[in-house]
């Protein structure tokens, strides 16, 4: 914790990855100097067909925002999931719908071609 605090004081932003699985815990949110939560893709992948997964994703977004954190959803693989996450207020999305992995040298010319704004 002391090391993470020193890193944070130097301006490095920290994320909790795969939130909701494994060793992630609500206790980390109040102890660690994090600025971002990344919702594990196991919840995101099935959120369109599983009411409980959709509830967990939405609650995690609201929890993160209430704690002043940015929220990222992992595993976004289609337009409907992307739109649903945006309508829930998710800050960022990550997954094959956004882009397949690209070499570092190609990232400066990469453009998100699949983006279509959510209509309300």
N, CA, C and O atoms as CSV, one atom per row, in Angstrom:
chain,resi,resn,atom,element,x,y,z
A,1,UNK,N,N,0.825,-1.187,0.000
A,1,UNK,CA,C,0.000,0.000,0.000
A,1,UNK,C,C,0.870,1.252,0.000
A,1,UNK,O,O,0.558,2.222,-0.691
A,2,UNK,N,N,1.948,1.241,0.762
A,2,UNK,CA,C,2.852,2.398,0.802
A,2,UNK,C,C,3.488,2.641,-0.562
A,2,UNK,O,O,3.625,3.786,-0.992
A,3,UNK,N,N,3.873,1.574,-1.235
A,3,UNK,CA,C,4.476,1.714,-2.564
A,3,UNK,C,C,3.457,2.274,-3.545
A,3,UNK,O,O,3.775,3.173,-4.324
A,4,UNK,N,N,2.236,1.751,-3.514
A,4,UNK,CA,C,1.194,2.256,-4.407
A,4,UNK,C,C,0.887,3.720,-4.120
A,4,UNK,O,O,0.644,4.492,-5.047
A,5,UNK,N,N,0.894,4.110,-2.853
A,5,UNK,CA,C,0.674,5.520,-2.505
A,5,UNK,C,C,1.765,6.406,-3.097
A,5,UNK,O,O,1.477,7.488,-3.608
A,6,UNK,N,N,3.016,5.952,-3.030
A,6,UNK,CA,C,4.120,6.746,-3.599
A,6,UNK,C,C,3.994,6.845,-5.111
A,6,UNK,O,O,4.237,7.904,-5.689
A,7,UNK,N,N,3.621,5.760,-5.745
A,7,UNK,CA,C,3.428,5.779,-7.201
A,7,UNK,C,C,2.305,6.745,-7.561
A,7,UNK,O,O,2.435,7.529,-8.501
A,8,UNK,N,N,1.213,6.690,-6.822
A,8,UNK,CA,C,0.071,7.578,-7.061
A,8,UNK,C,C,0.461,9.042,-6.871
A,8,UNK,O,O,0.030,9.900,-7.641
A,9,UNK,N,N,1.264,9.331,-5.864
A,9,UNK,CA,C,1.715,10.697,-5.600
A,9,UNK,C,C,2.573,11.242,-6.739
A,9,UNK,O,O,2.678,12.457,-6.903
A,10,UNK,N,N,3.176,10.373,-7.515
A,10,UNK,CA,C,3.981,10.793,-8.663
A,10,UNK,C,C,3.119,11.034,-9.904
A,10,UNK,O,O,3.639,11.351,-10.973
A,11,UNK,N,N,1.800,10.881,-9.757
A,11,UNK,CA,C,0.893,11.168,-10.859
A,11,UNK,C,C,0.476,9.972,-11.693
A,11,UNK,O,O,-0.216,10.135,-12.698
A,12,UNK,N,N,0.878,8.785,-11.299
A,12,UNK,CA,C,0.498,7.582,-12.032
A,12,UNK,C,C,-0.910,7.180,-11.600
A,12,UNK,O,O,-1.201,7.082,-10.408
A,13,UNK,N,N,-1.777,6.950,-12.583
A,13,UNK,CA,C,-3.133,6.513,-12.265
A,13,UNK,C,C,-3.175,4.993,-12.254
A,13,UNK,O,O,-2.608,4.333,-13.125
A,14,UNK,N,N,-3.850,4.456,-11.262
A,14,UNK,CA,C,-3.920,3.012,-11.077
A,14,UNK,C,C,-5.338,2.510,-11.307
A,14,UNK,O,O,-6.310,3.207,-11.015
A,15,UNK,N,N,-5.446,1.280,-11.838
A,15,UNK,CA,C,-6.737,0.638,-12.098
A,15,UNK,C,C,-6.824,-0.657,-11.316
A,15,UNK,O,O,-5.816,-1.301,-11.025
A,16,UNK,N,N,-8.055,-1.025,-10.981
A,16,UNK,CA,C,-8.315,-2.379,-10.491
A,16,UNK,C,C,-8.862,-3.144,-11.681
A,16,UNK,O,O,-9.956,-2.855,-12.166
A,17,UNK,N,N,-8.102,-4.118,-12.146
A,17,UNK,CA,C,-8.467,-4.905,-13.328
A,17,UNK,C,C,-9.340,-6.078,-12.902
A,17,UNK,O,O,-9.249,-6.548,-11.768
A,18,UNK,N,N,-10.188,-6.549,-13.817
A,18,UNK,CA,C,-11.043,-7.717,-13.601
A,18,UNK,C,C,-11.899,-7.582,-12.347
A,18,UNK,O,O,-12.087,-8.546,-11.605
A,19,UNK,N,N,-12.419,-6.366,-12.116
A,19,UNK,CA,C,-13.197,-6.133,-10.904
A,19,UNK,C,C,-14.410,-7.049,-10.860
A,19,UNK,O,O,-15.120,-7.212,-11.853
A,20,UNK,N,N,-14.636,-7.640,-9.698
A,20,UNK,CA,C,-15.765,-8.540,-9.499
A,20,UNK,C,C,-15.376,-10.002,-9.509
A,20,UNK,O,O,-16.215,-10.865,-9.248
A,21,UNK,N,N,-14.116,-10.299,-9.805
A,21,UNK,CA,C,-13.663,-11.694,-9.834
A,21,UNK,C,C,-12.383,-11.833,-9.025
A,21,UNK,O,O,-11.765,-10.844,-8.633
A,22,UNK,N,N,-12.006,-13.058,-8.789
A,22,UNK,CA,C,-10.724,-13.353,-8.154
A,22,UNK,C,C,-10.506,-12.628,-6.851
A,22,UNK,O,O,-11.321,-12.716,-5.933
A,23,UNK,N,N,-9.401,-11.908,-6.773
A,23,UNK,CA,C,-9.018,-11.244,-5.542
A,23,UNK,C,C,-9.544,-9.820,-5.427
A,23,UNK,O,O,-9.259,-9.143,-4.439
A,24,UNK,N,N,-10.306,-9.345,-6.417
A,24,UNK,CA,C,-10.842,-7.993,-6.308
A,24,UNK,C,C,-11.882,-7.969,-5.198
A,24,UNK,O,O,-12.610,-8.938,-4.984
A,25,UNK,N,N,-11.936,-6.868,-4.513
A,25,UNK,CA,C,-12.798,-6.772,-3.348
A,25,UNK,C,C,-13.206,-5.335,-3.141
A,25,UNK,O,O,-12.490,-4.414,-3.533
A,26,UNK,N,N,-14.365,-5.140,-2.521
A,26,UNK,CA,C,-14.792,-3.783,-2.188
A,26,UNK,C,C,-13.811,-3.121,-1.233
A,26,UNK,O,O,-13.675,-1.898,-1.229
A,27,UNK,N,N,-13.129,-3.918,-0.428
A,27,UNK,CA,C,-12.149,-3.358,0.504
A,27,UNK,C,C,-11.039,-2.620,-0.239
A,27,UNK,O,O,-10.512,-1.625,0.259
A,28,UNK,N,N,-10.680,-3.106,-1.435
A,28,UNK,CA,C,-9.648,-2.431,-2.217
A,28,UNK,C,C,-10.057,-1.016,-2.597
A,28,UNK,O,O,-9.220,-0.117,-2.670
A,29,UNK,N,N,-11.345,-0.824,-2.838
A,29,UNK,CA,C,-11.811,0.491,-3.289
A,29,UNK,C,C,-11.588,1.573,-2.250
A,29,UNK,O,O,-11.373,2.733,-2.602
A,30,UNK,N,N,-11.635,1.217,-0.988
A,30,UNK,CA,C,-11.419,2.234,0.036
A,30,UNK,C,C,-9.968,2.310,0.513
A,30,UNK,O,O,-9.576,3.280,1.163
A,31,UNK,N,N,-9.180,1.298,0.193
A,31,UNK,CA,C,-7.784,1.280,0.646
A,31,UNK,C,C,-6.792,1.743,-0.417
A,31,UNK,O,O,-5.847,2.473,-0.116
A,32,UNK,N,N,-7.008,1.323,-1.643
A,32,UNK,CA,C,-6.005,1.566,-2.686
A,32,UNK,C,C,-6.235,2.906,-3.390
A,32,UNK,O,O,-7.376,3.327,-3.581
A,33,UNK,N,N,-5.152,3.563,-3.770
A,33,UNK,CA,C,-5.270,4.860,-4.463
A,33,UNK,C,C,-5.532,4.678,-5.956
A,33,UNK,O,O,-4.681,4.995,-6.787
A,34,UNK,N,N,-6.710,4.168,-6.285
A,34,UNK,CA,C,-7.039,3.885,-7.682
A,34,UNK,C,C,-7.918,4.982,-8.260
A,34,UNK,O,O,-8.606,5.697,-7.533
A,35,UNK,N,N,-7.881,5.102,-9.583
A,35,UNK,CA,C,-8.722,6.080,-10.272
A,35,UNK,C,C,-9.668,5.411,-11.252
A,35,UNK,O,O,-10.485,6.082,-11.883
A,36,UNK,N,N,-9.565,4.072,-11.385
A,36,UNK,CA,C,-10.332,3.393,-12.420
A,36,UNK,C,C,-10.666,1.962,-12.003
A,36,UNK,O,O,-9.857,1.268,-11.388
A,37,UNK,N,N,-11.892,1.541,-12.357
A,37,UNK,CA,C,-12.315,0.149,-12.220
A,37,UNK,C,C,-12.499,-0.436,-13.606
A,37,UNK,O,O,-13.040,0.224,-14.493
A,38,UNK,N,N,-12.058,-1.661,-13.801
A,38,UNK,CA,C,-12.295,-2.354,-15.061
A,38,UNK,C,C,-13.189,-3.552,-14.756
A,38,UNK,O,O,-12.785,-4.487,-14.065
A,39,UNK,N,N,-14.417,-3.505,-15.289
A,39,UNK,CA,C,-15.381,-4.579,-15.050
A,39,UNK,C,C,-14.951,-5.803,-15.844
A,39,UNK,O,O,-14.701,-5.719,-17.046
A,40,UNK,N,N,-14.867,-6.922,-15.172
A,40,UNK,CA,C,-14.423,-8.153,-15.819
A,40,UNK,C,C,-15.345,-8.555,-16.957
A,40,UNK,O,O,-16.565,-8.421,-16.865
A,41,UNK,N,N,-14.746,-9.048,-18.023
A,41,UNK,CA,C,-15.510,-9.390,-19.221
A,41,UNK,C,C,-16.493,-10.524,-18.991
A,41,UNK,O,O,-17.440,-10.668,-19.765
A,42,UNK,N,N,-16.307,-11.329,-17.964
A,42,UNK,CA,C,-17.250,-12.420,-17.697
A,42,UNK,C,C,-18.649,-11.887,-17.399
A,42,UNK,O,O,-19.635,-12.576,-17.662
A,43,UNK,N,N,-18.755,-10.675,-16.857
A,43,UNK,CA,C,-20.055,-10.051,-16.616
A,43,UNK,C,C,-20.564,-9.347,-17.874
A,43,UNK,O,O,-21.753,-9.397,-18.191
A,44,UNK,N,N,-19.651,-8.694,-18.580
A,44,UNK,CA,C,-20.015,-7.911,-19.763
A,44,UNK,C,C,-20.488,-8.821,-20.897
A,44,UNK,O,O,-21.462,-8.504,-21.579
A,45,UNK,N,N,-19.811,-9.937,-21.098
A,45,UNK,CA,C,-20.116,-10.849,-22.200
A,45,UNK,C,C,-21.561,-11.326,-22.181
A,45,UNK,O,O,-22.186,-11.432,-23.235
A,46,UNK,N,N,-22.100,-11.615,-21.005
A,46,UNK,CA,C,-23.437,-12.183,-20.908
A,46,UNK,C,C,-24.494,-11.187,-20.442
A,46,UNK,O,O,-25.629,-11.582,-20.174
A,47,UNK,N,N,-24.148,-9.912,-20.339
A,47,UNK,CA,C,-25.092,-8.947,-19.765
A,47,UNK,C,C,-26.342,-8.746,-20.605
A,47,UNK,O,O,-27.368,-8.322,-20.072
A,48,UNK,N,N,-26.293,-9.035,-21.902
A,48,UNK,CA,C,-27.475,-8.867,-22.748
A,48,UNK,C,C,-28.471,-10.011,-22.586
A,48,UNK,O,O,-29.647,-9.856,-22.915
A,49,UNK,N,N,-28.015,-11.154,-22.085
A,49,UNK,CA,C,-28.893,-12.314,-21.927
A,49,UNK,C,C,-29.086,-12.722,-20.473
A,49,UNK,O,O,-29.919,-13.578,-20.173
A,50,UNK,N,N,-28.331,-12.122,-19.580
A,50,UNK,CA,C,-28.424,-12.458,-18.159
A,50,UNK,C,C,-28.775,-11.206,-17.355
A,50,UNK,O,O,-27.987,-10.264,-17.272
A,51,UNK,N,N,-29.956,-11.215,-16.772
A,51,UNK,CA,C,-30.390,-10.068,-15.982
A,51,UNK,C,C,-29.464,-9.828,-14.790
A,51,UNK,O,O,-29.195,-8.681,-14.431
A,52,UNK,N,N,-28.980,-10.902,-14.183
A,52,UNK,CA,C,-28.084,-10.730,-13.037
A,52,UNK,C,C,-26.751,-10.111,-13.456
A,52,UNK,O,O,-26.206,-9.274,-12.737
A,53,UNK,N,N,-26.220,-10.516,-14.617
A,53,UNK,CA,C,-24.975,-9.906,-15.095
A,53,UNK,C,C,-25.192,-8.433,-15.432
A,53,UNK,O,O,-24.339,-7.598,-15.129
A,54,UNK,N,N,-26.326,-8.106,-16.055
A,54,UNK,CA,C,-26.629,-6.708,-16.367
A,54,UNK,C,C,-26.747,-5.881,-15.090
A,54,UNK,O,O,-26.296,-4.737,-15.042
A,55,UNK,N,N,-27.347,-6.454,-14.069
A,55,UNK,CA,C,-27.480,-5.760,-12.782
A,55,UNK,C,C,-26.117,-5.527,-12.147
A,55,UNK,O,O,-25.852,-4.453,-11.606
A,56,UNK,N,N,-25.260,-6.528,-12.214
A,56,UNK,CA,C,-23.910,-6.397,-11.646
A,56,UNK,C,C,-23.128,-5.322,-12.396
A,56,UNK,O,O,-22.461,-4.495,-11.775
A,57,UNK,N,N,-23.205,-5.327,-13.724
A,57,UNK,CA,C,-22.486,-4.326,-14.518
A,57,UNK,C,C,-22.994,-2.926,-14.184
A,57,UNK,O,O,-22.198,-2.020,-13.936
A,58,UNK,N,N,-24.295,-2.746,-14.178
A,58,UNK,CA,C,-24.867,-1.433,-13.892
A,58,UNK,C,C,-24.517,-0.975,-12.474
A,58,UNK,O,O,-24.159,0.185,-12.271
A,59,UNK,N,N,-24.617,-1.862,-11.509
A,59,UNK,CA,C,-24.293,-1.514,-10.124
A,59,UNK,C,C,-22.815,-1.153,-9.975
A,59,UNK,O,O,-22.466,-0.245,-9.221
A,60,UNK,N,N,-21.958,-1.865,-10.690
A,60,UNK,CA,C,-20.524,-1.571,-10.629
A,60,UNK,C,C,-20.229,-0.201,-11.234
A,60,UNK,O,O,-19.399,0.541,-10.709
A,61,UNK,N,N,-20.893,0.137,-12.323
A,61,UNK,CA,C,-20.716,1.460,-12.931
A,61,UNK,C,C,-21.145,2.543,-11.935
A,61,UNK,O,O,-20.430,3.524,-11.731
A,62,UNK,N,N,-22.301,2.358,-11.326
A,62,UNK,CA,C,-22.802,3.353,-10.375
A,62,UNK,C,C,-21.892,3.451,-9.146
A,62,UNK,O,O,-21.608,4.550,-8.671
A,63,UNK,N,N,-21.441,2.317,-8.639
A,63,UNK,CA,C,-20.531,2.298,-7.490
A,63,UNK,C,C,-19.246,3.043,-7.825
A,63,UNK,O,O,-18.796,3.895,-7.059
A,64,UNK,N,N,-18.660,2.717,-8.969
A,64,UNK,CA,C,-17.429,3.389,-9.380
A,64,UNK,C,C,-17.615,4.887,-9.472
A,64,UNK,O,O,-16.797,5.651,-8.959
A,65,UNK,N,N,-18.681,5.315,-10.121
A,65,UNK,CA,C,-18.932,6.751,-10.260
A,65,UNK,C,C,-19.175,7.416,-8.909
A,65,UNK,O,O,-18.694,8.524,-8.672
A,66,UNK,N,N,-19.914,6.754,-8.025
A,66,UNK,CA,C,-20.172,7.315,-6.696
A,66,UNK,C,C,-18.897,7.466,-5.878
A,66,UNK,O,O,-18.829,8.290,-4.966
A,67,UNK,N,N,-17.885,6.665,-6.210
A,67,UNK,CA,C,-16.586,6.772,-5.540
A,67,UNK,C,C,-15.613,7.673,-6.295
A,67,UNK,O,O,-14.448,7.795,-5.917
A,68,UNK,N,N,-16.099,8.304,-7.369
A,68,UNK,CA,C,-15.258,9.210,-8.143
A,68,UNK,C,C,-14.287,8.511,-9.070
A,68,UNK,O,O,-13.260,9.084,-9.434
A,69,UNK,N,N,-14.592,7.289,-9.456
A,69,UNK,CA,C,-13.704,6.508,-10.317
A,69,UNK,C,C,-14.227,6.460,-11.747
A,69,UNK,O,O,-15.432,6.550,-11.984
A,70,UNK,N,N,-13.325,6.321,-12.677
A,70,UNK,CA,C,-13.678,6.065,-14.068
A,70,UNK,C,C,-13.942,4.569,-14.187
A,70,UNK,O,O,-13.284,3.767,-13.525
A,71,UNK,N,N,-14.906,4.188,-15.031
A,71,UNK,CA,C,-15.261,2.776,-15.170
A,71,UNK,C,C,-15.055,2.333,-16.611
A,71,UNK,O,O,-15.503,2.988,-17.552
A,72,UNK,N,N,-14.365,1.203,-16.763
A,72,UNK,CA,C,-14.072,0.606,-18.065
A,72,UNK,C,C,-14.710,-0.774,-18.102
A,72,UNK,O,O,-14.594,-1.538,-17.144
A,73,UNK,N,N,-15.381,-1.098,-19.200
A,73,UNK,CA,C,-15.941,-2.441,-19.393
A,73,UNK,C,C,-15.036,-3.219,-20.336
A,73,UNK,O,O,-14.701,-2.742,-21.419
A,74,UNK,N,N,-14.648,-4.404,-19.925
A,74,UNK,CA,C,-13.836,-5.290,-20.756
A,74,UNK,C,C,-14.744,-6.237,-21.545
A,74,UNK,O,O,-15.862,-6.527,-21.119
A,75,UNK,N,N,-14.272,-6.709,-22.674
A,75,UNK,CA,C,-14.976,-7.750,-23.412
A,75,UNK,C,C,-16.125,-7.271,-24.275
A,75,UNK,O,O,-17.074,-8.020,-24.509
A,76,UNK,N,N,-16.061,-6.037,-24.753
A,76,UNK,CA,C,-17.127,-5.511,-25.610
A,76,UNK,C,C,-16.890,-6.032,-27.024
A,76,UNK,O,O,-15.899,-5.687,-27.667
A,77,UNK,N,N,-17.817,-6.869,-27.499
A,77,UNK,CA,C,-17.607,-7.527,-28.783
A,77,UNK,C,C,-18.681,-7.248,-29.820
A,77,UNK,O,O,-18.635,-7.805,-30.917
A,78,UNK,N,N,-19.668,-6.381,-29.489
A,78,UNK,CA,C,-20.693,-6.066,-30.478
A,78,UNK,C,C,-21.328,-4.707,-30.189
A,78,UNK,O,O,-21.182,-4.145,-29.104
A,79,UNK,N,N,-22.030,-4.204,-31.188
A,79,UNK,CA,C,-22.659,-2.877,-31.118
A,79,UNK,C,C,-23.682,-2.785,-29.986
A,79,UNK,O,O,-23.736,-1.774,-29.286
A,80,UNK,N,N,-24.483,-3.817,-29.802
A,80,UNK,CA,C,-25.526,-3.772,-28.777
A,80,UNK,C,C,-24.931,-3.674,-27.376
A,80,UNK,O,O,-25.422,-2.909,-26.546
A,81,UNK,N,N,-23.891,-4.434,-27.111
A,81,UNK,CA,C,-23.223,-4.351,-25.806
A,81,UNK,C,C,-22.621,-2.966,-25.623
A,81,UNK,O,O,-22.741,-2.370,-24.553
A,82,UNK,N,N,-21.980,-2.459,-26.659
A,82,UNK,CA,C,-21.389,-1.119,-26.624
A,82,UNK,C,C,-22.453,-0.071,-26.295
A,82,UNK,O,O,-22.258,0.757,-25.406
A,83,UNK,N,N,-23.579,-0.110,-27.012
A,83,UNK,CA,C,-24.650,0.866,-26.793
A,83,UNK,C,C,-25.251,0.747,-25.392
A,83,UNK,O,O,-25.538,1.755,-24.746
A,84,UNK,N,N,-25.438,-0.486,-24.931
A,84,UNK,CA,C,-26.009,-0.696,-23.603
A,84,UNK,C,C,-25.089,-0.131,-22.531
A,84,UNK,O,O,-25.554,0.520,-21.596
A,85,UNK,N,N,-23.805,-0.371,-22.654
A,85,UNK,CA,C,-22.845,0.154,-21.679
A,85,UNK,C,C,-22.832,1.681,-21.682
A,85,UNK,O,O,-22.778,2.307,-20.623
A,86,UNK,N,N,-22.882,2.268,-22.853
A,86,UNK,CA,C,-22.922,3.729,-22.944
A,86,UNK,C,C,-24.190,4.275,-22.297
A,86,UNK,O,O,-24.147,5.296,-21.610
A,87,UNK,N,N,-25.316,3.602,-22.512
A,87,UNK,CA,C,-26.564,4.074,-21.909
A,87,UNK,C,C,-26.554,3.904,-20.394
A,87,UNK,O,O,-27.267,4.614,-19.685
A,88,UNK,N,N,-25.747,2.962,-19.891
A,88,UNK,CA,C,-25.593,2.788,-18.444
A,88,UNK,C,C,-24.633,3.821,-17.854
A,88,UNK,O,O,-24.530,3.957,-16.635
A,89,UNK,N,N,-23.932,4.548,-18.727
A,89,UNK,CA,C,-22.991,5.559,-18.259
A,89,UNK,C,C,-21.566,5.079,-18.117
A,89,UNK,O,O,-20.743,5.754,-17.499
A,90,UNK,N,N,-21.259,3.913,-18.685
A,90,UNK,CA,C,-19.891,3.402,-18.620
A,90,UNK,C,C,-18.961,4.349,-19.380
A,90,UNK,O,O,-19.251,4.734,-20.513
A,91,UNK,N,N,-17.851,4.718,-18.757
A,91,UNK,CA,C,-16.956,5.723,-19.326
A,91,UNK,C,C,-16.196,5.239,-20.552
A,91,UNK,O,O,-16.099,5.956,-21.548
A,92,UNK,N,N,-15.656,4.025,-20.485
A,92,UNK,CA,C,-14.830,3.492,-21.571
A,92,UNK,C,C,-15.154,2.029,-21.792
A,92,UNK,O,O,-15.573,1.323,-20.875
A,93,UNK,N,N,-14.953,1.579,-23.035
A,93,UNK,CA,C,-15.150,0.185,-23.368
A,93,UNK,C,C,-13.887,-0.352,-24.026
A,93,UNK,O,O,-13.144,0.369,-24.691
A,94,UNK,N,N,-13.677,-1.641,-23.815
A,94,UNK,CA,C,-12.504,-2.293,-24.380
A,94,UNK,C,C,-12.938,-3.660,-24.890
A,94,UNK,O,O,-13.691,-4.369,-24.222
A,95,UNK,N,N,-12.465,-4.024,-26.066
A,95,UNK,CA,C,-12.794,-5.335,-26.605
A,95,UNK,C,C,-12.664,-5.355,-28.111
A,95,UNK,O,O,-12.328,-4.346,-28.731
A,96,UNK,N,N,-12.932,-6.510,-28.699
A,96,UNK,CA,C,-12.755,-6.686,-30.139
A,96,UNK,C,C,-13.675,-5.799,-30.962
A,96,UNK,O,O,-13.342,-5.480,-32.104
A,97,UNK,N,N,-14.833,-5.383,-30.423
A,97,UNK,CA,C,-15.691,-4.469,-31.169
A,97,UNK,C,C,-14.987,-3.134,-31.369
A,97,UNK,O,O,-15.146,-2.500,-32.412
A,98,UNK,N,N,-14.221,-2.710,-30.392
A,98,UNK,CA,C,-13.482,-1.450,-30.479
A,98,UNK,C,C,-12.285,-1.631,-31.403
A,98,UNK,O,O,-12.083,-0.841,-32.325
A,99,UNK,N,N,-11.487,-2.673,-31.157
A,99,UNK,CA,C,-10.333,-2.961,-32.003
A,99,UNK,C,C,-9.712,-4.291,-31.605
A,99,UNK,O,O,-9.682,-4.660,-30.431
A,100,UNK,N,N,-9.229,-4.983,-32.589
A,100,UNK,CA,C,-8.353,-6.127,-32.327
A,100,UNK,C,C,-7.011,-5.549,-31.893
A,100,UNK,O,O,-6.745,-4.376,-32.156
A,101,UNK,N,N,-6.162,-6.327,-31.240
A,101,UNK,CA,C,-4.843,-5.808,-30.878
A,101,UNK,C,C,-4.093,-5.292,-32.105
A,101,UNK,O,O,-4.158,-5.894,-33.177
A,102,UNK,N,N,-3.387,-4.183,-31.944
A,102,UNK,CA,C,-2.580,-3.604,-33.019
A,102,UNK,C,C,-1.168,-3.374,-32.509
A,102,UNK,O,O,-0.968,-3.190,-31.308
A,103,UNK,N,N,-0.183,-3.383,-33.405
A,103,UNK,CA,C,1.196,-3.092,-32.993
A,103,UNK,C,C,1.295,-1.656,-32.471
A,103,UNK,O,O,0.540,-0.782,-32.897
A,104,UNK,N,N,2.208,-1.426,-31.571
A,104,UNK,CA,C,2.378,-0.103,-30.955
A,104,UNK,C,C,2.564,0.992,-32.000
A,104,UNK,O,O,2.023,2.087,-31.848
A,105,UNK,N,N,3.309,0.715,-33.043
A,105,UNK,CA,C,3.578,1.748,-34.053
A,105,UNK,C,C,2.327,2.122,-34.850
A,105,UNK,O,O,2.288,3.184,-35.471
A,106,UNK,N,N,1.311,1.266,-34.838
A,106,UNK,CA,C,0.094,1.536,-35.599
A,106,UNK,C,C,-0.942,2.322,-34.793
A,106,UNK,O,O,-1.910,2.827,-35.361
A,107,UNK,N,N,-0.753,2.429,-33.503
A,107,UNK,CA,C,-1.777,3.045,-32.663
A,107,UNK,C,C,-1.948,4.542,-32.940
A,107,UNK,O,O,-3.036,5.079,-32.733
A,108,UNK,N,N,-0.925,5.208,-33.390
A,108,UNK,CA,C,-1.049,6.651,-33.643
A,108,UNK,C,C,-1.917,6.951,-34.858
A,108,UNK,O,O,-2.392,8.078,-35.005
A,109,UNK,N,N,-2.138,5.967,-35.735
A,109,UNK,CA,C,-2.976,6.189,-36.910
A,109,UNK,C,C,-4.303,5.446,-36.823
A,109,UNK,O,O,-5.108,5.503,-37.753
A,110,UNK,N,N,-4.538,4.748,-35.712
A,110,UNK,CA,C,-5.754,3.967,-35.533
A,110,UNK,C,C,-6.955,4.882,-35.347
A,110,UNK,O,O,-6.871,5.906,-34.668
A,111,UNK,N,N,-8.071,4.504,-35.954
A,111,UNK,CA,C,-9.337,5.208,-35.769
A,111,UNK,C,C,-10.418,4.184,-35.475
A,111,UNK,O,O,-10.434,3.096,-36.052
A,112,UNK,N,N,-11.306,4.536,-34.586
A,112,UNK,CA,C,-12.415,3.658,-34.240
A,112,UNK,C,C,-13.467,3.767,-35.326
A,112,UNK,O,O,-14.211,4.746,-35.382
A,113,UNK,N,N,-13.528,2.769,-36.183
A,113,UNK,CA,C,-14.439,2.790,-37.333
A,113,UNK,C,C,-15.852,2.321,-36.976
A,113,UNK,O,O,-16.809,2.690,-37.657
A,114,UNK,N,N,-15.995,1.526,-35.936
A,114,UNK,CA,C,-17.294,0.937,-35.630
A,114,UNK,C,C,-18.196,1.874,-34.827
A,114,UNK,O,O,-19.379,1.581,-34.654
A,115,UNK,N,N,-17.676,2.967,-34.346
A,115,UNK,CA,C,-18.440,3.852,-33.470
A,115,UNK,C,C,-19.685,4.420,-34.138
A,115,UNK,O,O,-19.629,4.981,-35.232
A,116,UNK,N,N,-20.793,4.260,-33.459
A,116,UNK,CA,C,-22.053,4.887,-33.857
A,116,UNK,C,C,-22.660,5.421,-32.573
A,116,UNK,O,O,-22.864,4.654,-31.632
A,117,UNK,N,N,-22.957,6.716,-32.505
A,117,UNK,CA,C,-23.486,7.283,-31.262
A,117,UNK,C,C,-24.795,6.619,-30.840
A,117,UNK,O,O,-25.593,6.185,-31.671
A,118,UNK,N,N,-24.986,6.555,-29.542
A,118,UNK,CA,C,-26.215,6.026,-28.993
A,118,UNK,C,C,-27.315,7.057,-29.216
A,118,UNK,O,O,-27.122,8.245,-28.955
A,119,UNK,N,N,-28.450,6.607,-29.693
A,119,UNK,CA,C,-29.583,7.532,-29.837
A,119,UNK,C,C,-30.560,7.250,-28.714
A,119,UNK,O,O,-30.851,6.096,-28.398
A,120,UNK,N,N,-31.056,8.303,-28.124
A,120,UNK,CA,C,-31.976,8.149,-26.980
A,120,UNK,C,C,-33.392,8.448,-27.396
A,120,UNK,O,O,-34.306,8.373,-26.575
